[in-house]
């Protein structure tokens, strides 16, 4: 996904990943991750 951060004028190119492991009727494991360095770059002024 890409979005323009209006406060900084920079494009935020989000990389996001997830892992879901389920057993019948319940979630056994859920992990989510995003590129925090890219978020910091896009939202920082200057």
C-alpha positions, 0 to 999 in steps of 0.5 A, a space after each residue: 500500500 502507498 499513501 501520501 503523508 500530507 504533513 510531510 509531503 512524503 509517500 509512505 510505502 507500507 510493507 506489512 506481513 502477518 501469520 495466522 495459525 488456527 486450530 478448529 475453532 480458535 486462533 493458535 498463533 497471530 504475528 504481525 509486523 510492519 517496516 517501522 523504519 519506513 514509517 519513521 521516514 515517511 512521517 518525519 519532517 525534514 
